[in-house]
Amino acid sequence: MQDVRRLHRRLVLQSLRDEGPQPRSDLARRLGLSATTMTKVVGQLLEEGVVVEEAAGGDGTRVGRPPTRVRLRTGARFVVGVQVGAGTVQLGLCDLTARVRRAGSFSFDPAGTPPRQVVTRIAEAVAKLVNRAGLPRERLLGIGVAAPGPVDPGHRRNVLSVNLGWRDVAFSDPLESALGVPTVVDHNVRSMALAEARYGHTGDADPLLFVYVRTGVGAGVVIGGQPFRPGTYGVTELGHLRVVEKGRPCVCGATGCLETIVSEPYLTEQLSMLLGRASARPLADLAGLAGAGDARAVPILDDLVDHLATGLASAVNLLNPELILLGGIFDTAPEQIFDRIRAALRAKAFPILRDTVRVERSSLGADAGVVGSAAVALDRLFYNA
């Protein structure tokens, strides 16, 4: 009986998250629950303080008692989302719709900072974020960590991060010990994909593929509203597809991987040689030079588009996503870059799939990692609890 009640609670919370405020009768009809069951579930949620009932808007012609709707109290509970990158950590105190209410960040030396020290600094930063918000600890559900690489089946450790040189880094145990709240860990780009599916502007596209290009090339997939976690570690390593024969060595130990050609470090290196200085936005600067007809920049951009399209075509042919979102360095990329990628992908994808897939910019932008880690925590600790 307890399991049935928990299931009903989950269904109601998920419907309010995905569909917004609704009258009890609409909720009951949508979920196939009786009026009596709905009364019990809503009553429990009202006692917990996570929903409210409010007057629904009308056209003014209704006579009698105005209808009411059930609505999530988005500020009733919070999670802290943590995105760990190659040298930076972003944090956000997020409400029940993963909206970032307060944010923080810090940098670390990827080559010289032990991972245990990074985790210690995360605990300190989370405590500071929560304390500055004046949030009572009983309203903090827990912490989500978007880790830079595959995680263990229990979602507690980062098993491997090739770009940071980390192996078997524990996040949940030390953070739970330091802060006294549950901690859930997932792959960073899969978390971003979940964030877009749950809280972005995707038009309910299914399946959804999120590709994040920064230090490397990461991918995450959401199918049927759920993150795709294949095999033991849920690895979807788009960046380590081999796209160049006898190409550059990759940090993974192979050669010619996609991320040796399509990544921020590679573009920064190329721009430094072209401009004689560092570039804060290498992809945008490269596009500008190529657009102006710079004979040195054009082949670099051509290679980037061609090889990225090869990787995306492989994903399209295998997974048939309805929507591909590009994030990271593509957050600020000129629209003509997207036009070129779409055209190149169309030429490489399987014929009947060419017209079914869209390629767009991430709708969450720079917040995708923090919102993603919050989404992972909310799924585990609230909507599926």
N, C-alpha and C positions, 0 to 999 in steps of 0.2 A: 504493500500500500504506500509506503514511504517513497519507493521508487516512482510510482505513478504520480504522486504529488509533485515530486521534483521534476518529472517530465513535463507536467502541465505548467509548472512555474517557468521552466525554460522556454516552452513554446510561447507563452504570453510575453515574456521579456524580449525574446528575439523578434516577435511580431511588432512590438512597440518600437524596438530599435530600427527595424527595417521599413516599417510602414508608417511610423509616426503615431500621434494620438488617435485613438479610436473609441467609439462607444462600446460598452460591454457586449451588446448584442452583436455588433460587427465582429468583435474579437472572437466571440463564441462560434459564430457562423464560419468565419475564416479557418478556425482551428478545429472545427468539428467537436466542440465541447458543449455540454449542457449548460443551461443558465445557472443551475445550482453549483456546478463545478466552477464556473467562471466567478460566481460570487465568492466562493471560498478562496480561490487563487488571488483575486484582486484584494480581498480582505486581508490576506496574509501580507501582500506586497505593500498595502497601505500601512499596516502595523510596522513593517520594516522601514517605512519612510522612503522607499525607492520609487513610488509612483504617487501621483495625486489625481483626483478627479476634478475636472473643471467644466464650466459651462461651454458647450459647443456653440460656435457662431451659427447664425441662421439668417433668414431673409426678412424676419420681422412679422411674418404672417402666421406663425404657429401660435396657437392658443393653449394656455396651460403651462405646466412646469417645463422649463427649457431642458433640452437634452444635455447629457454630460458625456465627457470623453475621459478615458484613462490616458494619462501621459507620464512618461518617464521623468523623474526628477534628476536631471542630468548631473546636478551638483551634489547629489546625495552620497555618492561614493567616488573615489578616485583611485587611479593607478599611476605609477611613475613609469614612463617609457624611457628606455636607455638605448641609444644607438652607438655601438662601438665601431669606429672606423680606423683607418690606417693613420694614427696620430691624433685623432680627435674623438671626443666623446660628447654626444649631444643628449640632453635630458629634458623631459617635459612632464609636468604634473597635468594629467589628463582626466577629463570627466568621463561619464558613462557613454558618451558618443565619441570618445577619443579626441576631443577637442583640447588643444594645448592651452591651459590656463596660465601656467608659469613655466619659464624655460631657463635652462642653464647649460653651460658647456665648459670643457677644459681641454687642453692639449697635452700630449705626451710625446716623448721621443720614441718612435717605433723601434729603433735599433737598440736603444740603451735602457729602456724601462721594462723591468720584469713584469709579466702579466699579473702577478699577485699584487704588485704595487698599484697597477691600474685598477684592479678590482677594489682595493682599499680606498682609492680616491673616489671611485664610483659610490661606495657606501657613504663617504663623507659628503659628497655632492648631493646625494639623495636626501640625507638628513637635513642639510642646509636648505634645500628646496622646500621640503615639507614644513620645516620650522618657520621659514620666512612667510609661508602662506598661512600660518596659524592654523593648520589643519589638524584636528584631533586624530590620533593614531587609529581610533576605531573606525574612522571613515576611509582609511587607506586600505584598499583590498590587497595590494601587493605590487610587485615590480615585474615588468617585462624587459628582457634584454634581447636586442637584435644583435646577434654575434656574427663576426666576420668569417663565416664558414659553417660547415656541417656541425650538427650537435648530436648528442647521444640520444637514444630512444626515450629516456626519461625527461628530456628537455631540461637538463641541469648543467651540462658542460659543453664547452666549445671543443670539439674533437680535434679540429685542424684548421688553422688559418695560414695558408701558404704565403700570403703577402706580408704577414706579420712574423712568420716563423714560429707561431704558437702551436703547441700540442697539448691536448687534454687539460684545458684551463677550466677550473671549477668556478662557476659564478653563483649558483644557487646556494650552496652550503655557506660560503663566507658572507654573502649578502643577507641571508636569513639569520645567521648568527649575529651579525652586527645590527640589523634593523628590526628583527622580530616579525617580519611579514613574509608571506610566500613569494618565491621568485621563479619565473618561468623563462626559459631560454629557447630561442629559435633562430634559424638561419636569417641573416639580415635581409636579404632580398626577398625571400619567401614572406617575411613579415611585411615588407613593403607592398607586395602583391596583395596580401590579405587586407591591408589598410585601404588600398584602392578599391577592392571589391566591396568592403564593408562601408567605407566612409568617403570614398572619392566620387567623381562624376564620370561613371563608366557606362551609364545606360544599361546596367545589368548585363553587360557583356559576359558571355560564358562559352568556352573557357577564356581566361584572361592570363596573358603572359606579361610579366614585368621584367624589364631588362635594365640593370643599373650599371652604368659605366663610370668608373672613377679610377681608383688604383688598378682595378681589374674589371672584369665583365661578369656580373652575377645575374642569375635568372631565378624567378619564382613564378609558380603557376597556381592558379585557383580554378578548380573545376567543380561545378555544381555548388558553388558557394563555399567550398572547403579547400584549404591549402593542400596541394599535392605533395605528399611526402613519400617518394618511392624508396623501397629497400630499407636497410637498417638505419641509415643516416639521412635519408631524404635528400640525397645529393642531386642537383640539377646543374651541372657545370658547363654551361654554354661557353664560358670564356676559355675552356680548355679543349674545345674542338680544334682539330688541326686544320688550318686553312692555308698554310704556306709550306710547300715542300722545302726542306733544308732551310727553314726560316730561323728566326732568332731563338736563342735559348729562353725558356720560360722558367719562372720560379718553381713550377710544379715538377721540373725535371725533364719535361718533353721539349720539343722544338716546334716553332711555327704555330703556336696556339693563337687563337683569336685575340686574346688580350695583349699579345706582344705587338699587335698592330693597332688595335682599337682600345686605347686606354689613355688616361691623362698623363702618366709619366712619359709614354712614347711621344705624344703630341707636344708635350712641354720640351722634350729633347729636340724634336724637329723644329719647333718655333724658335728655340734658342739659337740654333744654327742659322736660321733664316734672318732673325731680327737682331741677333747679337745681344739679346737680353731675355730675361724671364718673362713669361706671359701669365697673367692671372686668369685669363679665359682663353686657353689655347685653341679650343674648337671654334669659337666665335672669331678669333683673330685669323685662324687658318682660313675660315670661310671668307673673311673679308679680303685677304690677300688673293685667294683663288678667284673671287669674284672680280677683282681688279685686274685679273689676267697675269698674275705673277707666275712665271713659268716654273718656278721651284715649288710653289705651294700647290698647284693644280694636281700633279701626280700623287702627292701625299693625301690630299682630300679624296681623289679618285680611289686610291687603295683603301682608305678607311670605309668609304661607302660600299665598295665592292665586297670587301671581306665581311663587314657587318651584315650585309644582305645575304651572304652565303650562310652565315651562322643563323640568321633569322629564318631563312628558307628551310634549313634543316629542322628547326623547331616547328615551323608551320606544317611541314610534311609529316612530322611525327605526332604532333599534338593538336593540330587544327584549331588554334586559338581564334576567337572572334575578334579580339582586340590585343594589340601589342602596345604597351606603354614604355617609353624610353625616359629614363631619369638620370640623375648624376650630372655629367657634363652636358647632357641634352636639355637640362632645365632651362638654360639660357641660350640654347643654340638657335640660329636663325631658321625661320620657317622653310627656307629653300633647301636646307639640309634634309629636313623631313621629306620634302617633295622628291629629292634625289633618292633617298632610301626607299621610299614607296615604289618608285619606278624600278629601281634595281631589284627589289624583292619580288615585284610582279614578274620580272623576267626570269627569276630563279625558282619560284614556288611551283608546286604541282598545279596543272592547269585549272582544275575545278575549284581549287582553294584560293586562286589569285583574287577573285572578286568577293571573297567572304571575309577576308582579314583586313582590319584597319590598323594603321600605325599612327599613334598620337603621342604627344608630350604628357608626362606624368601630371595628373591633376593636383597632386599634393605637393609637388616640388620638393623644396629642401626639407619640408616637415615629414616626408614619407617614412623615414627611418624611425623617428620618435613615435609617430602615429602608428606605425606598424608594430613596434614593440608593445605599445599600449594595447593595440588590438589583440595581440597574442595573449596578454595578461587578462584582458576583459573576457575573451572567449573562455579561457580556462577557469578563471576565478569568479566570474559573475554569470555570464549568459549560459554557460554549460555546467555551472556548479550544482 
